[in-house]
Amino acid sequence: MFNVVDFVADTNEIRRFAIDDLLFVEYRCLVEETPSRYWSHKNYFAFVTGGKKKWVTPKAEYMVHDGEAIFIRRGAYLSHNYYDEEFCALFIFIPDDFIKDVLMKMQTLPASIQELEELDGIMRVDLDEALKGYLHSMFSYFGRDKEIPRDLLKLKFEELIMNVLINPKNRELQHYFYDLAKTTKIRIPEIMERNYTSRLSLAQFARMSGRSISTFKRDFTKVYGETPGKWLIRKRIHHARLLLENTALSINEVAVQSGFENTSHFIRVFKQCFSLPPQRYRQELLVQVSG
């Protein structure tokens, strides 16, 4: 599983503008249709300007076509590329502190409009005429030979956030921005509850939470009362049991979708927890239902 932020920052074939932690990226992909798993320790916008792409979260699937946009929260995702035509997009990575600064400038921090946990990792962005004009202006910068002044690019980032905030159709995303402005640290449950089925290391979870690994482990134990390793095993096993009980997925597929390193590890841990290997557990469940 690769980190999309590191990938676009280190690839010379991608056109981009960077200011500190702010990053504009013009992304084009010409390879064969394929699913891919990736993660990001930053939130970002994806404005699709050609072709289509599907993003998958544990809650839903999001097919995004030319002329549509989504906001992707930090986390791990499965995406499917379709190359019957070239896929093109503008990715805009924006750190939390920058969003907070823009909100403070606007002096607008309304009360929460829904619980953060109810929001999915991906939110659709309504493209009104203002945002369409914004995108057009950004692509015009990629065609220039001269370096774009830093202050101007920073203003373009601010313009994006402000356009989202004044459009009432972007209600979910507005709430997420407001919630960011009220927190000093990334909440560990925000990271863990949405991503525990992803095969991420503790170091990657820590990076996603904006902490060193030692601070992450300490803060995690304060929140959950157990170590990250024990919590992940418990959550993944519970998720796997639900898949065994409610789907026809193979044992291998259950292991992958529950976040286990491999099928052998999954079978061993499952047997330790339920005294039966997963296939036998499913068979006995079917006998109970039919009986």
HUCOR-V645687 format. One record per residue. N is the residue number from 1. SS is DSSP state (H for helix, E for strand, L for the rest). NEAR is the number of other ideal C-beta (glycine too) atoms within 12 Angstrom. Layout:
# HUCOR-V645687
n,ss,near
N,SS,NEAR
N,SS,NEAR
This chain:
# HUCOR-V645687
n,ss,near
1,L,24
2,E,19
3,E,26
4,H,34
5,H,32
6,H,19
7,H,24
8,H,33
9,H,23
10,H,16
11,L,19
12,L,9
13,L,14
14,L,24
15,E,23
16,E,29
17,E,31
18,E,23
19,E,25
20,L,16
21,L,22
22,E,35
23,E,34
24,E,36
25,E,34
26,E,30
27,E,35
28,E,26
29,E,30
30,L,16
31,L,12
32,L,13
33,L,19
34,L,17
35,E,18
36,E,23
37,E,26
38,E,29
39,E,35
40,E,42
41,L,33
42,L,34
43,L,40
44,E,42
45,E,42
46,E,40
47,E,38
48,E,36
49,E,30
50,E,26
51,L,27
52,E,29
53,E,40
54,E,28
55,E,40
56,E,28
57,L,26
58,L,26
59,L,19
60,L,18
61,E,20
62,E,29
63,E,21
64,E,35
65,E,24
66,L,21
67,L,19
68,L,29
69,E,39
70,E,39
71,E,43
72,E,41
73,L,39
74,L,39
75,E,43
76,E,38
77,E,39
78,E,30
79,E,36
80,E,24
81,E,30
82,E,24
83,L,19
84,L,11
85,L,19
86,L,20
87,E,32
88,E,31
89,E,39
90,E,39
91,E,40
92,E,45
93,E,38
94,L,40
95,L,27
96,H,33
97,H,23
98,H,31
99,H,39
100,H,22
101,H,23
102,H,33
103,H,28
104,H,19
105,H,18
106,H,22
107,L,11
108,L,17
109,L,22
110,L,17
111,L,11
112,L,22
113,L,19
114,L,18
115,L,14
116,H,27
117,H,19
118,H,18
119,L,31
120,L,28
121,L,38
122,E,39
123,E,35
124,E,29
125,E,40
126,L,25
127,L,32
128,L,18
129,H,12
130,H,22
131,H,33
132,H,21
133,H,17
134,H,32
135,H,35
136,H,19
137,H,24
138,H,35
139,H,23
140,H,14
141,H,25
142,H,24
143,L,13
144,L,16
145,L,7
146,L,8
147,L,12
148,L,24
149,L,14
150,H,15
151,H,11
152,H,20
153,H,28
154,H,24
155,H,23
156,H,33
157,H,36
158,H,27
159,H,25
160,H,40
161,H,42
162,H,25
163,H,34
164,H,40
165,H,32
166,L,22
167,L,25
168,H,13
169,H,20
170,H,31
171,H,23
172,H,30
173,H,38
174,H,35
175,H,28
176,H,39
177,H,41
178,H,31
179,H,31
180,H,36
181,H,28
182,L,21
183,L,23
184,L,11
185,L,20
186,L,31
187,L,26
188,H,30
189,H,24
190,H,30
191,H,39
192,H,36
193,H,30
194,H,33
195,H,38
196,L,35
197,L,35
198,L,37
199,L,27
200,L,35
201,L,22
202,H,27
203,H,19
204,H,31
205,H,40
206,H,26
207,H,28
208,H,35
209,L,35
210,L,28
211,L,25
212,L,15
213,H,20
214,H,14
215,H,20
216,H,32
217,H,25
218,H,18
219,H,26
220,H,30
221,H,18
222,H,16
223,H,22
224,H,23
225,L,11
226,L,17
227,L,19
228,H,36
229,H,20
230,H,19
231,H,25
232,H,33
233,H,26
234,H,25
235,H,30
236,H,35
237,H,33
238,H,22
239,H,31
240,H,40
241,H,25
242,H,21
243,H,31
244,H,34
245,H,21
246,H,14
247,L,17
248,L,12
249,L,21
250,L,17
251,H,29
252,H,20
253,H,18
254,H,33
255,H,32
256,H,27
257,H,28
258,H,38
259,L,34
260,L,32
261,L,21
262,L,16
263,H,23
264,H,16
265,H,23
266,H,38
267,H,28
268,H,19
269,H,30
270,H,34
271,H,20
272,H,16
273,H,22
274,H,24
275,L,11
276,L,18
277,L,25
278,H,37
279,H,23
280,H,18
281,H,28
282,H,28
283,H,16
284,H,19
285,H,20
286,H,15
287,H,11
288,H,11
289,H,11
290,H,8
291,L,7
